[in-house]
């Protein structure tokens, strides 16, 4: 049952168009500006390219184009990432063919999780259409916290902020750091900018600097969910699970309808050996976002199986398959359900 109990993620409630590419994808090559060899990964092998396009609905209403980051999640951990260009195209090379999913973040907020069902040969393409942004943190899609309109800047500082975010999007870390520091020198109370600066450091693996920036943002606005969640993710990365529980508990209090906050808090409790608390928050994440967080049924099933509660594990597998009837390992899960259901 090892395959049944893996922590595997599936699609968010957005439009997703998968395609398997056996030869050169001229549209992606031209759109991304990245070279692709004709016939690259055409034969069977252990790796592939994953490419596609992210389209943001409502883009014309935004003050600035958002930063779109596509992350490859392999065996439950982030293994590679790419920033989509101005037209939304992305390309990631040498992605394993098995046990892989994509995570799409918009301005640092997770918007999509998509399981990759890879072909035995050729490359994979996934296109996403994402409604953005929500009206607010409370009436938007569960798990999404919008930073729009949270801090009023002068026209000059707003221009600097947009330029900094454009540098982030272009993967120009030195320029982004310089612009954010310039902005914060002029307006040190801009907690949104402190959070974005922290995320620049986080992506550069400068975790001490990222932590300091998130601390500053939370000092200025203690209920700012984006900073709290990102600081919690940082502690999970460091395997400081007690700290993650503390921070993410505050994130849940600040944004109680954030499925993402409950998800990461549940994972932190699980790693801190507090399984009963993990179960509660996993279930809350599922309640808030039934389709988006359906993979947590697999997480719960693994917990119940380890605890010798196989009938409960079977029930979670059944709930998962009801939401994901085309799951590649469906037969294996159905076998487990048949053997262990009361």
N, C-alpha and C positions, 0 to 999 in steps of 0.2 A: 504493500500500500504506500510505498514511499512516494510514488507519483501523485497519489490522491492528497497527500498531506503537505505538499509544497505550498508555500505562500505565493499564489499566482494572482495577478491582477487582470481585470477586464475593463471593457470600455466604459467611459463616462457617457452621460446622455447627450451626446452631440452626434452630428452626422459624420460617419467614418466610412471612407471608401478605400478598401484594401485592394491592392493589385500586385501581382508577382511579375517581375520583369526579368526576362531571360537574356536580354542583350542591353545595349546602351540605351539609357533613358534620355533622349535628346532634350526633352522639355526640362527635366531636372537639371541636366548639365548646363543648359543655357540659362535657366532661371536662377540657379545657385551660383553660377560662375565658377564652379569647381570642375576639374577635369575628371572624366570617367572613361576608362578604357573600353573599347569595343569588345564585347564578350567577357567583361570582368565578372568573375564568379559564375560563368555560364554552366560550368560542370558542377557535379556534386562535390561538396566539401563541407568543412566545419564552420565556415563563416560566410557572411553575405553583406551586401550594402543595404541599408534601410534609408529610403528617401521619401519625400512627399511635400505637401504644401499645407500650411495652416492658414485658413481664412477666418478673419475676425469680423463677425457681423456687427454693424453699428460703428465701424471704424471711423466713418466720416463725422461722427458726433463727438469723438474724443479730441481732447486738446493736443495730444501727442500720440504717435504710434506706440503701442505697448511693446515691451521686450518679450519675445517668444523663445523659450528654451525647451529643447527636446532632449530628454534624458533616456538613455538605455538602462533598464533595470534588469540585471542578470542575477538569477538565483537569489533574489531578494535584496540586492545591493546595487547602488548606482555604479555603472562601470564606464560610461562615456556620455558625452553630451555635446550638443551643437546649438548655436543660436541661429534661428531662422533669419534670412535676410529681409530687406524691405518689402519684397514681394511675397514673403511667407515660405519660401522654399528652404528645405534643410536636407542635408546628406550626412550620414554617419557610416563609416566604413568598418569592416571587420567585426561585424556583430555576430555573436554565436547564434546558431539556428535553433537551439533548444532552451527552454526555461527562461524566455526573454519577454519583456513587455516594454512599452513606451510610456513615458510620462511627459505630458506637455504642460509647461508652466507659463502663465501669462503674468508679466510683472511680478514674478516670484511666487504666484499663487497657483497651486495645482488645479488644472482645469480638466485634464483627461488622463485616464489610465487605460491602455489598450494592450491586450494580450496579442503577441505576434505569433501567428500560425504560419511558420515558414515552409516554403516549398523545399523539396529535397535538393533542388539546384536552382540557380538564378537568384535574383535579388527581389526584395519586397518593397512595395510602396504603400504608404498610408497617407490619405488626405483627410484633414479635419476641418469642419466648419463649427466655430465656437461663438455662441452669443455672448457679447461682452460690451460694457460691464453690467453687473446687476444694478438695480436701482439703489440698493443699500445693503448693508451686512445682514439685515434682518428679513428683507422681503425678496432677496435675490436667491439664486440656487443654493441649496445647502452646501456648506463647506467652502463657500467663496466669500472673501472679505475684500471689499473694495476700498482702495486708498483715495479714490477720486473725491476731490472737494474737501478733504479733511484738514488741509492747512492752506490758508490764504497767503499768497506771496505777492510781493510787488511785481510789476511787469518785468523788471530787470532780473529779479531772482527766478521768476518763472521761466524766462528764457534760458538762464543758466541750468535750471533743473532739467529742462527739455534737452539741452545740449549734453548734459551728463548722461541721461537715459539713452540718448542716441549713441554715445560712446560705449555704453554697456552693450547695446544691441550690436555694435560693430566689433565687439570683443577687444576694444581698445582700453584695457584696464588702466594704464597710467593716465590717460586723458580723463577717464571717468573719475578716478581718485582725485585728480587735480581739480576738476570742476565741482565735485561734491564738497571738497574742502574749501574751495573758494566760496561756494554758496553758504556753507555753514559758518564761515567767518563773518559773512554779512548778516546771517539770520541763524544764530545758534539754537533757537527754539524749534526749528523745523524738524519735528520728530519723524516725519515721512522721509525726509532726506537722510536723517541718521540711519533709519532702517534700510534704505536703499544702499547707503554706503556700507553698512554691515554686510549686506548680501553680496556686494562686489568683493569684499574681503573673504566672505565665506566661500564663494566660487573659486577664489584664488588660493584656497586652503590656508589663509592667514586667520586662523580661528581665534587667536587672542584678540586681534584687532576687531574681528567681527563681533565677538562677545562684548567688547567695550562699546561698540556702536549700538548694539541692541540694548544694552543697559541704559545708555543715554536716552534712547528713544522711549524706553519704558519709564525712565525717571520723569520725562517730560509729559508722557501720557500713559499712565499705568494700565489703562484698559485697551491699548492699541493691539488688536488681535494679531496683525501681521508680524509685529516685532516679537510678540510672545510665542507665536507658533514657530517662527524661524529660530528663535533662541532655543526653544525646545528641540527642534531638529538638530541644532548644533550639538546639544548635549547628548542626543541619541548617537550622533556621529562619533562623539568622544567616548561613548559607552558609559557616560555619567548618568545613569538612569534615575537615581534619586533626585538629582538636580532637574532632570527632564520632567519627572512627575510633578515637582513643585511648580515649575514654570508653566507646564501645560495645564495643570489644574487651574491656574489663574487665567489661562487662555480660554478654558471652558467656561469659567465664570463670566469673563468679559464678552464672549461670543458663544452663548449656549447652544445656538443652532448651527454651529460650525461642525460639520461631519469630519472635516480634516483634523480639527483639534481633538475631538473624541477619539479618532483613529490613532493618532500619534500618542495620546495619553494612554490608551489601551495597550499599545505596543510597549510603552515605557513601563507600565505596571507589570506586563508579562515578563519583560527582561529583568525587572526587579524582584521576581519571584512572588508576585502578588496576583495570582491568577484570577481570583474572584472579582477583584476590581477591574482587571483587564476585560473579563467577560461583560461586565456592565457597560463599559465604554465602547467596546466593539458593537454591542447591541444598539447603543444609542446612535453610533455612526450609521448603522444599517437602517435604523428607524428614520433618521433624518435624510438619508440618501440611499434608498433601497437598491437602485440600479447601479449607481456610481460606486458603492461600497459593497457590492455583492461578493467580492472576493473574500470579505471577512467571514463569510459562512465557512470557507475553507480553513481559515485561521481558527475559528471556533471548533470546527470538526477535529482539527489536529489536537487542540487542548483537551477535548472530551475523550478522544481516542487514547491519549497519553494517560488520562485519569481513569481508564477502564470503564468509561461511560459510553459504550459503543452505540447504544440505542440513540443517545443524544447526538453523537457524531453522525449517525445515519440520517437523523432528522435535518441536520445542517446541510449535509450533502444534497438531500432532497430539495430543500429550499434553494440551494445554489443552482441546481439543474433546472428548476422551474423558471429561473431568471436567465439562465444561460443554456438553452437546450442544445446548442451546437458545440458545446465544450469538447475539445479533442479527446479527452480521456473519459468521456461519458460512460462508456461500457464498464470501465473499472469502478467508477463511483456507483453505478447501478448494481454491480456485483456486491459491493460493500453494503449497500442499502438492503439488498435482499437477504444477506447473511446476518445482519445485525439489527434489523428492525423488529420491535416487539409486535 
